[in-house]
Amino acid sequence: MIICFRRMGQLFEADHVKKKVFVTGAAGFIGSNLVDRLLGDHEVVGLDNLVTGSEAFLDDALKNPNFKLIRADVLDPEALKAAMAGSQFVYHLCANADVRFGPDQPGKDLQQNTIATFNVLEAMRANDIKKIVFSSTGSIYGEATVIPTPEDAPFPIQTSLYGASKLACEGMIAAYCESFDFQAWIFRFVSILGERYTHGHVFDFYKRLIEDPSQLTVLGDGHQRKSYLYIQDCINAIFCAVSRADDRVNIFNLGTDEFVEVRDSIGWITEHLGLHPVIHFGTEQRGWIGDNPFIFLDTKKIRALGWRSELTIKQGIIQTLDYLQKNQSLLTRKV
């Protein structure tokens, strides 16, 4: 029997039997936070090639005898199959998440997202593992015509190679569920914020303001409307859905029930830092190809299971800033 309960304001998955869980992208932002939470109840094997992930994010996990880190790439099918052996549940989080630079390297999203996911599914099949959690994205809705956007919204034309590659992953996962009796939980995220955050608008703005506190250049007109979610709220939602949703393919939007303009974020960031820079805005609605000007997901489905976000977008942004201020070495990290 699996139940969800709260401990110190966070939602944990509890089980009478400890499982061996496999996590791809274990040294990444979301993956490392997930590993820490899973280790409360499970044995965890993490896989990461450490190209964009950081082993330092796993410092606490590596001290735990129930954790093992395997340095390998999901694009190496044989290494992946060997690493996954003996596991009972897969959290597939590794991906290329640089939406903005997709057109510069069109094959990167295909390889690191779609082909990587195929390799994960095949490794699961080889090891007789039937359950997978997959980190998808709200970007698959393109420039949605229904706002807030529900899980069953019609798909418009894809606007980013990243979103298209993730939608292909979702299709493959669903097909494996039908063909090989897998069960999947697919989560379409808004942008995630919080501790160990290493890319995104808060990171970019903070880095630029550290370099030059007198001015800030913004891609786009600043009226782009976005929703964001704090990392621990994201993990709470995942655990809640895994423990309470039992369809063959379970698809959930994850986000807060609010959105903000980029200009709002800039105001909170500069106020928190005590800065008064000159802001140089662009003239376009989009900062780059694939930068959807309005992203706001309908989260009634996950909230119907009893989940609620504990931090507002503003609180998540401030918490992220506090973390970056204490960990400024991330700003000069080479990837």
Phi and psi in degrees as a GROMACS rama.xvg file:
@    title "Ramachandran Plot"
@    xaxis  label "Phi"
@    yaxis  label "Psi"
@TYPE xy
-108.543  133.731  ILE-2
-129.707  156.966  ILE-3
-108.002  137.055  CYS-4
-148.44  162.35  PHE-5
-101.934  137.664  ARG-6
-135.862  116.208  ARG-7
55.5758  42.3462  MET-8
78.9481  5.09744  GLY-9
-121.714  150.147  GLN-10
-94.7066  128.699  LEU-11
-120.03  152.317  PHE-12
-96.3888  126.99  GLU-13
-117.902  146.807  ALA-14
-147.906  143.2  ASP-15
-68.5011  -21.3667  HIS-16
-118.123  125.642  VAL-17
-69.3832  130.512  LYS-18
-102.579  156.729  LYS-19
-97.4169  115.051  LYS-20
-111.103  140.031  VAL-21
-112.252  129.725  PHE-22
-124.457  119.778  VAL-23
-88.6984  148.982  THR-24
69.0433  33.905  GLY-25
-66.5302  -22.7992  ALA-26
-98.1627  9.04336  ALA-27
-86.3657  -177.354  GLY-28
-58.5212  -60.9995  PHE-29
-72.7272  -42.0621  ILE-30
-60.0994  -43.4448  GLY-31
-69.5242  -37.0843  SER-32
-65.639  -38.6794  ASN-33
-64.2021  -43.7709  LEU-34
-56.3814  -46.8998  VAL-35
-58.0953  -40.4397  ASP-36
-72.1891  -40.4791  ARG-37
-63.8095  -33.8831  LEU-38
-66.0186  -10.5565  LEU-39
-66.9729  -23.9848  GLY-40
-135.236  -10.5232  ASP-41
-136.397  161.655  HIS-42
-84.2018  135.81  GLU-43
-128.491  132.127  VAL-44
-111.337  121.87  VAL-45
-108.111  139.55  GLY-46
-120.831  133.217  LEU-47
-158.555  141.005  ASP-48
-87.7116  -4.11554  ASN-49
60.7679  25.5143  LEU-50
-77.2729  -48.894  VAL-51
-110.202  -20.0088  THR-52
-76.7913  165.373  GLY-53
-126.346  122.758  SER-54
-61.3129  -26.6976  GLU-55
-62.7908  -28.2601  ALA-56
-65.2847  -17.8606  PHE-57
-105.881  16.5439  LEU-58
-54.0432  -47.1332  ASP-59
-69.4445  -42.2955  ASP-60
-61.1034  -39.3695  ALA-61
-67.4304  -15.7065  LEU-62
-85.9255  -8.13915  LYS-63
-92.8148  125.286  ASN-64
-64.3015  -14.1095  PRO-65
-89.668  7.84432  ASN-66
-121.609  139.882  PHE-67
-135.093  129.324  LYS-68
-103.645  127.786  LEU-69
-112.675  121.391  ILE-70
-87.927  98.0822  ARG-71
-156.572  171.336  ALA-72
-115.557  138.708  ASP-73
-66.7445  -13.7232  VAL-74
-84.4225  2.66164  LEU-75
-106.408  92.7182  ASP-76
-57.6678  -40.1894  PRO-77
-69.9202  -41.6264  GLU-78
-63.6378  -37.6571  ALA-79
-65.2  -46.2442  LEU-80
-60.4971  -43.3567  LYS-81
-65.1333  -41.3715  ALA-82
-66.2186  -33.6149  ALA-83
-81.3723  -12.69  MET-84
-54.7061  131.919  ALA-85
88.5996  -7.65286  GLY-86
-79.613  160.172  SER-87
-118.785  -12.8176  GLN-88
-152.861  138.511  PHE-89
-119.393  130.654  VAL-90
-108.7  109.74  TYR-91
-101.36  101.725  HIS-92
-114.798  -19.4123  LEU-93
-68.3413  143.57  CYS-94
-173.107  163.346  ALA-95
-85.4879  118.41  ASN-96
-109.444  12.2858  ALA-97
-85.0648  77.4235  ASP-98
-56.7064  -42.2735  VAL-99
-60.5698  -34.7984  ARG-100
-100.184  12.7174  PHE-101
-53.4926  -46.1266  GLY-102
-65.4108  -19.244  PRO-103
-74.1189  -29.9281  ASP-104
-138.437  76.2382  GLN-105
-56.6903  -28.6036  PRO-106
-78.8828  -13.9087  GLY-107
-66.2847  -45.7334  LYS-108
-65.0785  -39.117  ASP-109
-60.4991  -49.6874  LEU-110
-69.9435  -53.2652  GLN-111
-80.1518  -17.3938  GLN-112
-107.325  -61.0728  ASN-113
-76.0532  -53.1882  THR-114
-64.5773  -38.7826  ILE-115
-59.3115  -41.5502  ALA-116
-67.4895  -39.3619  THR-117
-57.9557  -43.5984  PHE-118
-62.7271  -39.9448  ASN-119
-63.0207  -45.0073  VAL-120
-63.1672  -40.2103  LEU-121
-68.275  -37.1574  GLU-122
-65.5856  -38.0728  ALA-123
-61.8424  -44.6575  MET-124
-62.4717  -40.6213  ARG-125
-66.1229  -29.2484  ALA-126
-102.77  8.47574  ASN-127
56.095  44.6516  ASP-128
-103.627  132.094  ILE-129
-111.201  -10.0221  LYS-130
-119.988  132.917  LYS-131
-140.362  136.817  ILE-132
-104.244  133.797  VAL-133
-127.357  132.89  PHE-134
-89.7885  102.866  SER-135
-97.0675  -152.356  SER-136
-155.443  148.377  THR-137
-67.6463  -11.3212  GLY-138
-66.0996  -17.3865  SER-139
-66.3277  -17.0338  ILE-140
-79.7387  -3.65302  TYR-141
57.3533  -142.466  GLY-142
-91.7837  87.4873  GLU-143
-60.9688  145.068  ALA-144
-95.303  -11.4315  THR-145
-113.693  119.177  VAL-146
-129.144  129.266  ILE-147
-63.5502  150.727  PRO-148
-91.7064  117.706  THR-149
-84.9446  168.271  PRO-150
-62.1944  -27.5927  GLU-151
-99.6583  20.2669  ASP-152
-65.7385  148.498  ALA-153
-65.948  140.002  PRO-154
-81.8943  124.466  PHE-155
-83.634  -168.492  PRO-156
-62.705  135.266  ILE-157
-67.8146  136.407  GLN-158
-108.086  -5.38034  THR-159
-142.186  148.165  SER-160
-64.7754  -33.2704  LEU-161
-61.0295  -52.2481  TYR-162
-61.0387  -41.5011  GLY-163
-62.8328  -39.943  ALA-164
-67.8109  -36.3  SER-165
-70.6181  -36.5951  LYS-166
-64.8392  -37.7676  LEU-167
-62.5428  -39.2865  ALA-168
-61.2605  -44.877  CYS-169
-58.9517  -42.9797  GLU-170
-61.7839  -43.4293  GLY-171
-64.6164  -42.9231  MET-172
-61.215  -45.2351  ILE-173
-60.8448  -40.1334  ALA-174
-66.2359  -38.0745  ALA-175
-67.0975  -33.9191  TYR-176
-62.5785  -41.2983  CYS-177
-74.899  -38.2663  GLU-178
-82.7554  -32.1457  SER-179
-127.841  16.7948  PHE-180
61.712  35.4054  ASP-181
-77.8752  165.595  PHE-182
-129.424  135.824  GLN-183
-132.694  147.356  ALA-184
-121.958  113.114  TRP-185
-109.823  126.319  ILE-186
-117.085  121.186  PHE-187
-96.4428  101.885  ARG-188
-83.8992  149.237  PHE-189
-80.5532  -173.01  VAL-190
-68.5203  136.817  SER-191
-101.525  139.705  ILE-192
-122.32  162.438  LEU-193
134.181  -165.91  GLY-194
-60.3264  137.168  GLU-195
75.4265  12.9826  ARG-196
-67.3688  128.901  TYR-197
-128.572  0.915878  THR-198
-158.983  152.805  HIS-199
129.276  -179.9  GLY-200
-67.6409  -38.171  HIS-201
-64.8789  -43.7048  VAL-202
-60.3024  -49.2344  PHE-203
-63.5179  -45.6416  ASP-204
-65.3127  -42.966  PHE-205
-62.7211  -44.3379  TYR-206
-61.0204  -43.4508  LYS-207
-66.9487  -37.5126  ARG-208
-71.0363  -30.8036  LEU-209
-66.7125  -39.4907  ILE-210
-70.5282  -37.816  GLU-211
-149.555  94.3578  ASP-212
-68.4956  -8.92868  PRO-213
-86.1969  -18.1469  SER-214
-154.111  158.718  GLN-215
-144.223  124.725  LEU-216
-97.9006  130.432  THR-217
-116.131  132.71  VAL-218
-77.5282  123.242  LEU-219
91.6031  176.465  GLY-220
-83.9871  -1.80672  ASP-221
83.7998  -3.00644  GLY-222
-95.2653  6.95558  HIS-223
-59.5997  132.389  GLN-224
-105.498  125.674  ARG-225
-135.557  160.027  LYS-226
-118.746  147.514  SER-227
-135.163  157.643  TYR-228
-138.474  134.155  LEU-229
-70.811  140.986  TYR-230
-55.1603  -44.2972  ILE-231
-70.4085  -32.3047  GLN-232
-64.4224  -37.7835  ASP-233
-61.7865  -47.1629  CYS-234
-67.0319  -39.0872  ILE-235
-55.5617  -43.7221  ASN-236
-65.0905  -42.0674  ALA-237
-60.4614  -48.7921  ILE-238
-63.0098  -39.6036  PHE-239
-62.0439  -45.8535  CYS-240
-66.5097  -41.7396  ALA-241
-62.636  -35.7268  VAL-242
-83.7321  -20.5192  SER-243
-120.028  -14.7967  ARG-244
-107.045  128.147  ALA-245
-130.437  25.595  ASP-246
-74.0701  169.371  ASP-247
-64.4251  -45.4002  ARG-248
-124.235  115.344  VAL-249
-110.926  118.351  ASN-250
-118.396  128.071  ILE-251
-134.177  135.24  PHE-252
-76.1435  141.157  ASN-253
-125.332  124.703  LEU-254
-178.865  178.341  GLY-255
-87.9704  172.885  THR-256
-95.2433  31.1777  ASP-257
-144.788  165.119  GLU-258
-139.861  162.849  PHE-259
-137.44  160.254  VAL-260
-84.3065  155.475  GLU-261
-56.6008  -35.5057  VAL-262
-61.471  -35.3049  ARG-263
-62.6405  -46.5818  ASP-264
-57.9823  -45.0698  SER-265
-60.7959  -42.3719  ILE-266
-60.546  -44.855  GLY-267
-65.9146  -40.5622  TRP-268
-65.3581  -50.1634  ILE-269
-66.9331  -37.3034  THR-270
-63.1285  -44.2352  GLU-271
-65.4876  -33.4414  HIS-272
-85.8303  -6.98295  LEU-273
70.0578  32.8288  GLY-274
-112.82  156.124  LEU-275
-135.42  63.8734  HIS-276
-75.9171  159.486  PRO-277
-78.4104  127.401  VAL-278
-99.7163  124.545  ILE-279
-105.248  105.263  HIS-280
-92.2806  151.913  PHE-281
-80.0099  -175.177  GLY-282
-110.556  -6.05156  THR-283
-95.0654  154.687  GLU-284
-68.6795  -27.0774  GLN-285
-115.076  138.697  ARG-286
-77.8975  -24.9321  GLY-287
-163.613  170.689  TRP-288
-61.9424  125.624  ILE-289
93.6827  -2.83199  GLY-290
-83.2309  92.1637  ASP-291
-68.0519  129.12  ASN-292
-71.0221  -14.6606  PRO-293
-146.674  109.671  PHE-294
-121.236  115.309  ILE-295
-151.166  109.105  PHE-296
-93.5755  141.729  LEU-297
-76.662  121.317  ASP-298
-114.319  23.1931  THR-299
-59.3938  -34.5047  LYS-300
-65.1261  -46.8487  LYS-301
-72.4609  -33.7179  ILE-302
-68.6025  -26.3033  ARG-303
-65.8579  -19.9506  ALA-304
-84.4897  -2.99098  LEU-305
105.655  2.41731  GLY-306
-85.6683  142.888  TRP-307
-139.567  144.308  ARG-308
-71.7108  141.704  SER-309
-95.6711  -23.7553  GLU-310
-112.182  141.701  LEU-311
-74.3206  169.59  THR-312
-59.7613  -45.3036  ILE-313
-59.4973  -44.3564  LYS-314
-63.2474  -38.379  GLN-315
-65.1961  -39.6024  GLY-316
-65.0981  -44.7198  ILE-317
-64.8248  -40.8512  ILE-318
-63.1836  -38.2468  GLN-319
-65.8204  -43.65  THR-320
-60.0076  -44.1618  LEU-321
-59.4708  -40.3042  ASP-322
-65.3098  -45.446  TYR-323
-63.9338  -36.2468  LEU-324
-64.0482  -32.7908  GLN-325
-85.6276  -12.283  LYS-326
-132.862  57.3075  ASN-327
-70.2255  -12.74  GLN-328
-61.8568  -23.5864  SER-329
-64.2377  -26.5429  LEU-330
-70.6779  -25.127  LEU-331
-108.299  8.89408  THR-332
-67.6179  133.862  ARG-333
-87.8024  129.201  LYS-334
